[in-house]
Amino acid sequence: MNERFRVRRHLISCLAAGLLVPSLARAAGAEAGNGDDALARRLVEAADGIRFPRDSFQTDITVTNYSDGEARDERVFRVLSRGNENTIVMTMSPASERGQALLMRGRDLWVFMPTVSQPVRLSLSQRLTGQVANGDLARANFSGDYNPSRIGAETVDGVAAHVLDLAAVDRGVTYARVKYWVAESDSRPLLAEFYALSGRLLKTCRYEDYREMAGRTRPTRLVIEDALKKGEMSILAYDAMTLRDLPERMFTREYLRRLN
């Protein structure tokens, strides 16, 4: 009787272990996954803080568009930003477009033109100039617009980097998906690939020429290349980034109407 009892208890223990091990494995996997997602979110937030100040600031951006290796045209924009949700992008040149302005509040975007009485609603993904979309200048809040996950590690130009996959939180953001490389040592953004909803690669962006601006080291040159048309690219050069106290009343349609 005792022998049969021991055998039965052994069988029950084995069965319980067989059921328990997969459950523990799933729990451990979920915990590891949650840890990776938390790490990915911290990395994206840190990279956002490197690209732009979290406080109100002003910067001038010169965008030079290239085709087949030759500069075709140049535009200068002034960006006024208050946090991640309020931005004004003013066209400074060419002279024929001076006075045009974009206003972003949250993910709502309008364009104001001196010759048109009412602002026109635009999408963040619509092209502004060359390879630059409206959202590339008006909204660069990756941590608020995408759900990130860490998918690996690679080396970019000799720099060890985390590889992140950013999935859009909804269709109102600039890109449906972003593949993002940030440095392991300090979370500096190094490279990004931007994808359409269909999964097609639209363009790539390299973050270069890190210099001191507005209190910390930031990329001052972005090279955006069209993935569909070889030789088509835009280079964004950031200059004179300064912290400024910008009141919220500036970021309204009524205020921009007065400017125009």
URJOWO-V49851 format. One record per run of one state. SS is the DSSP state (2 for helix, 1 for strand, 0 for the rest). FROM is the first residue (numbers start at 1). TO is the last residue. If there is no record, write none. Layout:
<<SS	FROM	TO> <SS	FROM	TO>>
//
This chain:
<<0	1	1> <2	2	51> <0	52	56> <1	57	67> <0	68	69> <1	70	82> <0	83	85> <1	86	93> <0	94	94> <2	95	97> <0	98	100> <1	101	105> <0	106	107> <1	108	112> <0	113	119> <1	120	122> <0	123	126> <1	127	129> <0	130	131> <1	132	133> <2	134	138> <0	139	141> <2	142	145> <1	146	156> <0	157	158> <1	159	168> <0	169	176> <1	177	183> <0	184	188> <1	189	195> <0	196	200> <1	201	213> <0	214	215> <1	216	226> <0	227	231> <1	232	243> <0	244	247> <2	248	250> <0	251	252> <2	253	259> <0	260	260>>
//
